[in-house]
Amino acid sequence: MRDLKIAKTDWAKGVEKLFGPYRVFGPKKEGLFHNFARLEKGEAPDFSCKNTRLSAKGLIYPQTEKMFEYTLDPNKPDHHVHKEPVKDYSPMAVLGIRPCDAKAFTLVKLNFDTPEYKDPYWIKNYAAATFVGLACDAPCHACFCTSAGTGPYDTAGLDVLLADAGDFFLAKVLTEKGEKLVAAAGWAGAGDAGAFEAKAKAAGDKVVSKVNTAKLAGKVTNDLHAAPFWEDLAFACINCGTCTYLCPTCWCFDIQDEVCGTEGCRLKNWDSCMYPLFTMHGTGHNPRGEKAQRVRQRFMHKLKYFVDKYGAGIHCVGCGRCVTACPVNIDIRRVAEIMNGYEPGKDCAV
C-alpha cells in the first residue's frame, strides 16, 4: 500500500492514457440519473453525483448475459452444438466506484466463486476489473454504511481509493492491479497518509443514520420467520422489484432459452425474490405465493440467513438506494431494527 497525490490536470491526462490498455468505465449522466457506462476516448467519468442510480454490479454481472448459442440448421457448421459467444474479457478500469459498491462484490463473491460452485462468467468479468474507488466525503441522508460493515473510506474490494481534496486527489494504491493502473496512467506524486486518514475520519462522522444489527446472529431463525410483524411490513409493498434491481448485493438470476427459427441461445437474466413467479414450480405450486412471504424472504435472506451461513455480517452495504427509491417507503433500516429487537411473546412496534 502506498499514498499518492494526483493533481486534477494529471488525473485527466492519466485517464486518457488508460484508454489504450483498458476498457474504461465510470459514472455518466443518462437522463435524470448517473449510471456506470463505458467511456470513449475524450470522455471523463462524472464525479459530480453522490452515487449512481444503479450500482456497478452490472459491469460484472450484466442484467442480461448470453451463456451460449446454437443453430439447428444442418447447413451451418457446428450445428446442434452449444457454443459460448465471443466475449470481451480484456482489462477494464472502473473509475469512481463508491466503497460500499466495491464492498458489495466481496459479499456477492461468496455465491459466485466458491470451492463447490464457480460461475465462469462472473469470475472472468471480476478478474478483468480494476476498481478505482471514490471516497464519500458527503454521504447521502439514507446511507448507513458504517452500520453495515463498511464506510465512506473503506478499501475492501478496491484496488485504488481516491479522495477529492480540491485541486488534487489523494490516493491509496492497495493492490498489484492498482499499481499497474497508476503506472499506466503515469500517476507518481507522493501523497500524505495523514491527510488521507483525517479526511476518512471526518467523512465517517457524517454518516448519521445508525442501525443496530448486533443481535441478529443470536436470534432463532424460526422465531423470526414466524414473527407476527411480516404482514404489517408487507402491507404497502407492490412487489415492483425496484429494491432488488438497485441493490448492489442482490444477485438472483433466472435462466431462459430463446429460439427464433433454427437459431437459439440461453440467457442469464436478473431476477427478483419479490416477483410472484420467482419460486413458481412446474406443478403450479408456489411456496411463496403471498406477498408477505416474499417480503419476509428478502429481509430474512439479507439480515438473517446470510448472517448465519457466512458469519460475515448482514448481506447489505448500507448504500441507501432501496430506501430512497422504494415507491411505498419500505425502509430496510426500520426492518433491521424490528428484527434485531424482536423477542417472541413480546409486543413489537411496526
ROKEDREN-101792 format. One line per field, with one value per residue (C-alpha): x, y, z; residue number from 1. Coordinates in steps of 0.5 Angstrom, whole numbers, plus 500, padded with zeros to 3 digits. Layout:
BEGIN
px <- X,...
py <- Y,...
pz <- Z,...
num <- NUM,...
***
This chain:
BEGIN
px <- 500,503,500,500,498,495,494,487,490,495,489,485,492,492,485,487,493,488,484,490,491,484,476,475,468,466,459,456,449,444,437,436,441,448,450,456,458,463,467,470,477,476,471,472,468,463,464,459,454,453,452,450,443,445,451,457,455,452,459,461,454,450,443,442,448,448,451,451,448,447,444,440,441,444,448,452,458,458,450,447,453,453,458,460,459,465,466,471,475,480,482,477,478,472,473,469,466,464,467,460,459,466,465,459,463,466,460,457,463,461,456,459,466,466,470,464,461,464,460,465,462,462,469,472,469,471,478,479,476,481,477,479,474,472,471,465,466,459,455,447,442,440,447,448,454,458,453,453,461,464,465,466,473,473,478,475,474,478,485,486,482,481,480,478,482,480,485,488,486,489,490,492,494,492,494,498,492,492,500,499,494,497,503,499,496,503,501,507,507,508,502,500,498,496,492,488,486,484,479,477,475,471,467,465,463,458,454,448,444,446,442,443,444,449,443,441,446,443,436,433,431,424,422,424,421,414,414,407,410,411,404,404,411,409,402,405,409,407,413,416,423,426,430,433,435,438,441,449,449,442,445,439,438,434,436,432,432,430,429,428,427,433,437,437,441,441,441,442,438,437,431,428,425,420,416,411,414,421,419,414,414,413,407,404,405,409,412,412,405,403,406,408,412,416,418,420,424,428,429,431,436,440,439,439,440,447,449,448,451,458,459,460,455,449,448,448,453,448,448,441,439,433,431,431,428,422,415,412,417,419,426,431,434,427,426,433,431,425,428,434,430,424,423,418,412,413,410,414,412,412
py <- 500,507,514,519,526,527,534,534,536,530,526,528,526,520,518,519,514,509,508,504,498,498,499,505,505,511,515,518,522,519,523,525,520,518,510,507,507,505,512,514,517,524,523,523,520,525,525,530,525,523,516,512,510,503,500,498,491,491,491,484,481,484,485,480,476,471,464,460,460,455,453,448,449,443,447,451,449,446,446,443,445,449,455,461,467,471,476,481,480,485,489,494,500,502,509,513,507,508,504,501,498,495,492,489,485,482,479,477,473,468,466,466,464,458,452,448,453,457,462,463,469,473,470,472,479,480,478,483,489,494,498,505,508,515,516,519,526,528,521,522,522,515,512,507,504,505,500,495,493,499,506,512,511,503,500,493,490,496,497,504,509,517,522,529,535,541,542,534,527,524,516,510,504,498,492,490,491,498,499,497,502,508,506,506,513,516,518,518,524,522,523,525,519,523,528,522,519,526,526,519,520,527,523,517,522,525,518,520,514,508,502,496,489,486,482,479,473,471,471,464,463,460,465,471,467,466,473,477,483,481,482,489,491,488,491,497,493,493,487,492,489,496,495,488,491,497,493,492,485,482,477,472,471,467,462,463,460,464,461,464,459,455,460,460,462,461,468,469,475,479,476,478,475,480,477,472,468,467,461,458,451,447,444,451,450,457,456,464,465,471,478,478,471,475,481,476,472,479,481,474,473,480,480,473,467,471,472,465,462,466,470,476,481,483,482,489,495,501,505,507,506,502,507,513,509,505,508,506,508,501,502,497,500,500,493,491,495,491,484,486,488,482,478,472,474,481,487,490,496,496
pz <- 500,498,498,492,491,484,481,477,471,472,473,467,463,466,465,457,458,461,454,451,456,459,457,462,465,470,472,467,467,463,463,470,474,473,472,470,463,458,457,450,449,451,456,463,469,472,480,481,483,490,488,481,481,479,483,478,479,472,469,473,473,467,467,461,459,454,456,450,443,438,431,429,421,419,413,418,421,429,428,434,439,445,444,448,444,444,450,452,458,457,463,465,469,473,476,481,484,492,497,499,492,492,499,496,491,496,499,492,491,497,492,485,487,492,492,490,485,480,476,470,467,474,475,469,469,476,474,469,473,477,482,483,489,490,498,500,504,504,505,503,508,507,508,514,511,518,521,515,516,511,511,507,506,506,502,502,494,492,488,489,493,491,496,493,496,492,486,487,489,495,493,496,492,495,490,485,480,483,482,474,473,476,473,466,468,470,477,481,486,493,498,505,509,515,511,508,515,517,511,513,520,518,513,518,523,518,517,522,520,525,525,531,528,533,536,529,530,536,534,533,526,526,531,526,521,525,528,527,524,517,515,517,514,507,507,503,498,491,489,484,485,485,491,489,482,485,491,490,494,490,486,484,477,472,466,460,453,447,440,433,427,427,432,439,446,453,457,465,467,473,477,484,490,490,484,484,479,483,486,482,481,475,478,479,487,489,496,497,493,498,498,506,504,499,503,509,504,502,509,512,507,508,515,518,513,510,517,520,514,513,519,515,518,514,507,506,505,507,501,502,495,497,502,497,491,494,492,498,503,506,510,511,517,520,519,521,528,529,527,532,538,537,543,542,546,547,543,537,534,527
num <- 1,2,3,4,5,6,7,8,9,10,11,12,13,14,15,16,17,18,19,20,21,22,23,24,25,26,27,28,29,30,31,32,33,34,35,36,37,38,39,40,41,42,43,44,45,46,47,48,49,50,51,52,53,54,55,56,57,58,59,60,61,62,63,64,65,66,67,68,69,70,71,72,73,74,75,76,77,78,79,80,81,82,83,84,85,86,87,88,89,90,91,92,93,94,95,96,97,98,99,100,101,102,103,104,105,106,107,108,109,110,111,112,113,114,115,116,117,118,119,120,121,122,123,124,125,126,127,128,129,130,131,132,133,134,135,136,137,138,139,140,141,142,143,144,145,146,147,148,149,150,151,152,153,154,155,156,157,158,159,160,161,162,163,164,165,166,167,168,169,170,171,172,173,174,175,176,177,178,179,180,181,182,183,184,185,186,187,188,189,190,191,192,193,194,195,196,197,198,199,200,201,202,203,204,205,206,207,208,209,210,211,212,213,214,215,216,217,218,219,220,221,222,223,224,225,226,227,228,229,230,231,232,233,234,235,236,237,238,239,240,241,242,243,244,245,246,247,248,249,250,251,252,253,254,255,256,257,258,259,260,261,262,263,264,265,266,267,268,269,270,271,272,273,274,275,276,277,278,279,280,281,282,283,284,285,286,287,288,289,290,291,292,293,294,295,296,297,298,299,300,301,302,303,304,305,306,307,308,309,310,311,312,313,314,315,316,317,318,319,320,321,322,323,324,325,326,327,328,329,330,331,332,333,334,335,336,337,338,339,340,341,342,343,344,345,346,347,348,349,350
***
